[in-house]
Amino acid sequence: MKIPATVITGFLGAGKTTVIRHLLENAGGKRIALIINEFGDLGIDRELITGCGIEGCDDDAVMELSNGCICCTVADDFLPTMEALLDRPEPPEHIVIETSGLALPKPLVRAFNWPEIRSRVTVDGVVTVVDAPAVSEGRFADDPDAVQTQREADEMLDHDSPLEEVFEDQLLCADMVLLNKTDLVNEEGLEGIRREVGRDIGPGVKMVHTTHGSIDPAVLLGIGAAVEDGIETRRSHHDGEDDHDHDDFESFVVSFGDVADPAILEERIKAAVIGHDILRVKGFIHVPGKDMRHVVQAVGPRIQRYYDRPWHADETRCTELVVIGETGLDRSAIERVLMSEI
């Protein structure tokens, strides 16, 4: 019997890691293996999961591909990672793959047709997590007039919007769409989001409202779509292309020491995001006198901060932030904002 695999995709900051944490917390003893792919130089998402304190969530249960987009490096990383999982004395009962927020899911699903794994694993479903407030603000609206207005307002935009295409391709490949963070949108806004997202999903694809990534694993797992069998029928903006890269995006790490007042750093991050059109900031903060690590995650101007776990004895207590945006970020200017007083 084939082992089911669920692909969890979604744009930067949609809440994929939060969904997975909730899934692990409510796994009910099911052996779930995670493959985590990141865009960026720090294993932030992996640390957010392994540092969560969930029983059974250890390094052996999480396998990370950190040298690029999973859909670009499947030949180098994905196949041996899958084979290592499948060849364990006690293989997983379900595999969950969290893709990079900049990844296209279709090339990944195609990899499940490789002879080495086709007979042993099936893609149970592709779940796309959507940041409901972002869609309500029109960041990824499939509206020609809105897109044209955006182009005219920004001389740096090409004739195509890579952000728009990545977002739409993630929806086009979905078996289920999670409209996450719905608590931040009113009922009228939700209706607009459902209409917007509904234009880019296939017939019969369900949209589920979630807050803080909370969803019953029985809903998320067990879709039974065998996606690999019909992947070529799922439309994509990148159909016919030999490869896909992320030259439209870049990331870098800003490292510094103690942060006495995280609220001040939060204001610096907001200023940097607004002033330099940053997509995402995520990382860890060391607060003097605090034995716990402080997490910060920013999606546009929305920022979350919380203490997640005690610092390990062998860890260097410092502050490190990953900054992600479209190519052309002014790194030195962003660093000056983050590391200076406001």
N, C-alpha and C positions, 0 to 999 in steps of 0.2 A: 504494500500500500504506500502511495506517495505521501511525503511529508508536505503539508500545506505551508505556503509562505505568503505573508501579507506585506505588500509594499506601501509604506506610508510616505506620501509626498505632500508638497505644499510649499508656498512661497516663504521667503525669509520672514521669520517671526510669527508665522501663523499659529504656532503652538504644537508642532509635531512632538517635540520632546515631552511636553506636558501630557499629551495623549498617551505616550508610551509609558510614562511614569504611572499614570492611572491604570493602565493595562497591567503593569507588573504588580501593582498593589492589590489588584483584584483577580490575579491569575488562577486562584483556587488550586494551587499545587501543580498546574500544568507546566511542563518543562518548555520554556520559551527561550530561544536563542536570539540575540540581537546583533545585527550588523549595522553599524553606524558610520555614515559617511558625512564629512564636514567640508565646507568651504572656508578656509581660514587656517591659521597657523597654530591655534591652541585647541586641545581636545576638550573644548568647553562642554559640548553636548554630552560627550561620554562621561565627563566628570559630574555633570548634573544628574546623571542616572546612577553611576556607581557610588556617588556621595549621598544618595537619597536615604540610605539606611533601610531599604526594603530587604527583608529576609530572602536570601538566595540570589540577590543581585550582586554578583561579584565579577572580578575581572574575567573569569573563564566563561561567563555568560554573555559578555559583551565583546564583540570583535569589531575593531574600528579600521576603516580604510581612510587614511587621512592625507594621501598624496594626490588629491584631485577628485574631480567628480566621479561618482561611481559609474556613470554611464560612459565615461571616457577611459576608465582604467580597468574595465571588466576583464580584459585579456590578461592583465598583470596581477590583479588582486582578487577579483570576484570569484573566479573559478577555484583557485586554491583555498580561499576562505570557505566556500561552500563545501568543498570536498573534505576539509578538516572537520567541519561540523557533522557531515554525514557519516564520516568514518569513526566517530567517537564510539567507545564501547556502549554508551547510553545516549543515542542521538536525541536531538530535541523532538518534541511533539509538534512544535510550531516554530517557524522562523519569521521574525519581524525585521524588515529592512527599512531604516529611516534614511531617505535620500537627502542629499544636500538641497537647501532651499532654492538652488539655482539649477537643479538637475531636471532633465527631461526623462520621464519614466519609461517611455516606449523602448529606447535602446536597452534598458535594463531588463525589461520583460522578455525581449528577444533572446537575451542570454540564457534564459531558462529552456530554450530549445536546443542548446548544445548537447551533444550525445552524452557527455560525461555526467550530466545532472538531469536530463529530461525524464529518464525512467525512474528517478528517485524523488523528485520534487515537483510540485505544481503550484502555480501562482493562484492562491485562493481568492485574491482580490487586490485591487489598487484602491487605496483610500486617500483621497485628497483633502487636506485640511485647509480651510479658507479663513483668513482674518476678516471677519464680518465688518468691523469698524472701518478697516482700510477700504474694502469694496464700497461701503456706504459713502466714503469720502471721494470716490471716483478715481482712486489711484490706478485701477486696472480695468476701468469701464470699457466695454466693447462698444464704443460709440464713436463713429467716424468724426463727428463734429468736435467732440471733446478731444479726441486724439489730435485732430488738426490744430485746434486751439493750443494744445500743449506744444506741438511742434513749432508753431509760430512764436510762442512765448520763450522758447529755449533754442538758441542758435546751435547748441551742442548736440541736439537730437538729429539722428539720421532719418531717412524716409521710413524706416521700420523701427518699431519700439521693441528692443529685446526683452524688456520687462514684461510687456504685454504678451508677447509670444510664449515666453516661458510659463506664465500664469495660465494662459489658455490651453497650452499643451497638457499641463497637469490636470486640467478639468476634462479635456477630451479623452484622456486615458482612464478616467475614474470609473470604478464600480459603485462607489459610495462617496458622497461629499459631506464633510463635517463643517457646518457653519459655526466656527468657534468664536468665543467671546461675545455671544449674542446678548449677554447681560449689559453690554455697552451700547446697544442699539435699540431704539424704540420700535414698536410694532410696524409703523409705517415704513421705517427704514429697512426692516427685515423683509417686508414684501418687495421692496425695490431690489434688495440683494438677491432674493429668490428668482426674480425675473431676469436679473443680470446674469447670474450664474447659470440659470436654466437654458440660456441660449448656447452655452458651450458644453453641455453634457449630453450623453447619449440617452436614447429612450429607455425608460425604466430605471434610470439611475436615481437613487434616493438621496435627498438632502436631509441631514439630521442636525438639529440645533444642539449645540453643546456650550457649556461654560466651564472654563478652566480645564478643558480637555476631558471632561468626565463623560464616559459612555460605558455601558455594559459590555464586557468583552464578548458576550454571546452575540451582540449585534455586530461588533467589529470583526470578529473572527468567524469563520465558517460560512463565508459568502458562497464558496464553491463555484467560482466563475471559470476556473481553468483558463486564465487570461492568455497564457502563452499560445493556446490553440487558435485564438482569433485576433491576435494583436495587430495583424496587418490590416484588419478592417477598421481599426481605430485611427481616425484622421489626426494628422499632426502638421504643424507649420513647417516642420523639418523633414517631411517625407521626401525621399530621393536624395538627400544629402548623405555623403559618405561618412561624415563625422560631425561632431558637435563639440565646440570648445566654449570656454568662458572668457574669451578675450574682452568681452564687453564689461567684465567685472574684475575688481581687484580687492585685495585685503591686506592689512598689515597689523602688526601688534605694537601697541604703545605700552611700555613698561616703566614703572616708577615705584617709589617706595610707599611709605605709610600714607594713609588718608585719614586725618583726624576727624573730619566731618563729611560723611558720605553725601549729605544733602548738598554740600558745596560742589562736589564732583558731579552730582546729578545735574546741577545747573550748568556746569561746564559742558557736559555731554549734550544737553538740550541746545546750547548755543552752537556747538560744533555741528550737530545734526541739521539745524536750521540754516546755518551759514554756509554749509558745504554739501548739502543735499545727500547726506549719508543715509544708506538704507538700514543698516543694522550696527549696533554696538553690543557686545556681550563680553563678560569676563568676571574676574574676581578682584575683590578689594581687601587689603589688610587694614583693619582699624586698630590702632594701638590700644592695648588694654582689653581687647576682645579676643577670646580664645577660639571664636568661631569665624569661619570664612564668610565674607559678605559677597553675595552674588548680585550683579547688575545686568539687566537685559533691556535694551532699547530697540523699539521698532518705530522708526520715524521719531516723532517727539514724545511717544508714549514710553515711559520708563517704569520698570519694576525693580525693586531691591528687596533682598531678604537674606537672613543668615541661614545657611543650609546645613553645615556640619562643622565639627571642630577641625582645626588644622592638624594634619598628621605630624608626628615628630620629625620625620625626614623631609618635610616640605619647607621650601624657602618662603617665608611670609613676605609677600610683596603684592603689588597691584599690577595686573596685566589685563589689557582690554584689546579685543579684536575689533577692528573697524572695517566694515564691508560697504562697498558702493560701486557705482559704475566707474569704468576706467577713466583716469584723469583726476583722481582725488589729489588735492594739495596736501601731501602728508605733513610737511613741515608746519604749515599753517594750522592744521588740525591738531598736531601735537602741541603747538603753542597754546591753543585754546584749552585743551584738556589739562595741561600742566601749569596753567597760570591762574591767578585769582580773577574772579569775575566781580 
